[in-house]
């Protein structure tokens, strides 16, 4: 497995994968155009996109630096991590994440959010040695 930084020609594929990720998370699914626009804005801002490849593209990650912690050291916030549905159940997610940790994270702290509506995602993160450290509560918008 190898990784490379995402480039403009990856946006259509990333948007397609992002829509699949939204489905996996049980979230509202944006249109392909809206996903592409949002990804472009993130990549033009603070985020770095990474494409994982093994005999072709298999998935991506989107990350940015975190604010420094109390010791002044910064880490990474992993906004999105996704393996193509057709390439799952082959160990590629674990391989890609381990590569990410080894070559990109490089010993820094990692923070990510996993939606409770995605039990497969939660199990994956636990299997990679991550542990929960907070619970976020939400009150949905209501009329009146």
C-alpha positions as CSV (number, residue, x, y, z in Angstrom):
1,X,0.0,0.0,0.0
2,X,1.1,3.5,-0.8
3,X,-0.4,7.0,-0.2
4,X,-0.2,10.3,-2.0
5,X,-1.7,13.7,-1.6
6,X,-5.0,14.2,-3.3
7,X,-5.0,16.5,-6.4
8,X,-7.8,18.2,-8.3
9,X,-8.3,15.2,-10.6
10,X,-9.3,13.1,-7.6
11,X,-12.2,15.4,-6.6
12,X,-14.9,13.4,-8.5
13,X,-13.8,10.1,-7.0
14,X,-13.5,11.6,-3.5
15,X,-17.0,13.1,-3.8
16,X,-18.4,9.7,-4.8
17,X,-16.6,8.1,-1.8
18,X,-17.8,10.9,0.5
19,X,-21.4,10.2,-0.5
20,X,-20.9,6.6,0.3
21,X,-19.4,7.6,3.7
22,X,-22.4,9.7,4.4
23,X,-24.7,6.7,3.7
24,X,-22.5,4.5,6.0
25,X,-22.8,7.0,8.8
26,X,-26.6,7.3,8.4
27,X,-26.3,11.0,7.5
28,X,-28.1,13.1,4.9
29,X,-26.4,12.5,1.6
30,X,-25.4,15.5,-0.3
31,X,-25.5,15.7,-4.1
32,X,-22.3,14.8,-6.0
33,X,-21.8,18.5,-6.9
34,X,-22.3,19.7,-3.3
35,X,-19.8,17.0,-2.1
36,X,-17.2,18.1,-4.7
37,X,-17.6,21.8,-3.8
38,X,-17.3,21.1,-0.1
39,X,-14.2,18.9,-0.5
40,X,-12.6,21.5,-2.8
41,X,-13.2,24.2,-0.1
42,X,-11.7,21.9,2.6
43,X,-8.7,21.1,0.5
44,X,-8.2,24.8,-0.4
45,X,-8.3,25.5,3.4
46,X,-6.7,23.7,6.3
47,X,-7.3,20.1,5.2
48,X,-5.0,17.7,3.4
49,X,-6.4,14.9,1.4
50,X,-4.6,11.5,1.1
51,X,-5.4,8.8,-1.4
52,X,-4.5,5.3,-0.5
53,X,-3.5,3.0,-3.4
54,X,-2.9,-0.7,-3.8
55,X,-3.4,-1.8,-7.4
56,X,-5.4,1.4,-7.9
57,X,-7.1,3.8,-5.5
58,X,-8.7,2.1,-2.5
59,X,-9.7,4.9,-0.2
60,X,-8.9,8.3,1.2
61,X,-8.4,10.3,4.4
62,X,-9.0,14.0,5.0
63,X,-7.1,15.5,7.9
64,X,-5.9,18.8,9.4
65,X,-3.7,19.9,12.3
66,X,-5.4,20.2,15.7
67,X,-4.9,23.0,18.1
68,X,-1.9,22.5,20.4
69,X,-2.7,20.6,23.5
70,X,-1.8,21.7,27.1
71,X,1.9,20.7,26.4
72,X,1.9,22.8,23.3
73,X,2.1,19.9,20.9
74,X,-0.3,19.7,18.0
75,X,-1.8,16.6,16.6
76,X,-4.1,15.7,13.7
77,X,-7.9,15.7,13.4
78,X,-9.0,13.0,11.0
79,X,-12.3,14.3,9.5
80,X,-12.9,11.4,7.1
81,X,-11.4,8.0,6.5
82,X,-13.0,5.7,3.9
83,X,-12.2,2.5,2.0
84,X,-14.1,1.8,-1.3
85,X,-17.0,-0.5,-0.7
86,X,-15.8,-2.9,-3.4
87,X,-12.4,-3.2,-1.7
88,X,-13.6,-3.8,1.9
89,X,-13.2,-7.0,3.9
90,X,-9.6,-7.5,2.6
91,X,-7.7,-5.8,5.4
92,X,-7.2,-2.6,3.3
93,X,-8.7,-0.3,5.9
94,X,-6.3,-1.6,8.6
95,X,-3.4,-1.4,6.2
96,X,-4.3,2.1,5.1
97,X,-4.8,3.3,8.7
98,X,-1.6,1.7,9.9
99,X,0.3,3.5,7.0
100,X,-1.4,6.8,7.9
101,X,-0.3,6.4,11.6
102,X,3.3,5.4,10.6
103,X,4.0,7.9,7.9
104,X,1.6,10.8,8.4
105,X,0.7,10.9,12.1
106,X,4.3,10.1,13.1
107,X,3.7,9.8,16.8
108,X,1.4,12.8,17.2
109,X,-2.0,12.6,18.9
110,X,-5.0,11.7,16.7
111,X,-8.5,12.9,17.2
112,X,-11.5,11.8,15.2
113,X,-15.3,11.5,15.5
114,X,-17.3,8.4,14.7
115,X,-21.0,8.6,14.5
116,X,-23.0,6.2,16.7
117,X,-25.2,5.3,13.8
118,X,-22.2,3.6,12.2
119,X,-21.5,0.6,14.4
120,X,-19.1,-0.9,11.8
121,X,-17.0,2.3,11.9
122,X,-17.0,2.3,15.7
123,X,-15.8,-1.3,15.7
124,X,-13.1,-0.5,13.2
125,X,-11.7,2.3,15.3
126,X,-11.7,0.2,18.4
127,X,-9.9,-2.6,16.5
128,X,-7.2,-0.1,15.6
129,X,-6.5,0.7,19.3
130,X,-8.5,4.0,19.6
131,X,-10.6,4.6,22.7
132,X,-13.5,6.9,23.4
133,X,-12.7,10.1,25.4
134,X,-15.9,12.1,25.1
135,X,-19.5,11.9,24.2
136,X,-21.2,14.6,22.1
137,X,-24.8,15.3,22.6
138,X,-27.1,16.8,20.0
139,X,-30.6,18.3,20.1
140,X,-32.1,18.2,16.6
141,X,-33.7,21.3,15.3
142,X,-37.4,21.5,16.0
143,X,-40.3,23.7,14.9
144,X,-41.6,26.2,17.3
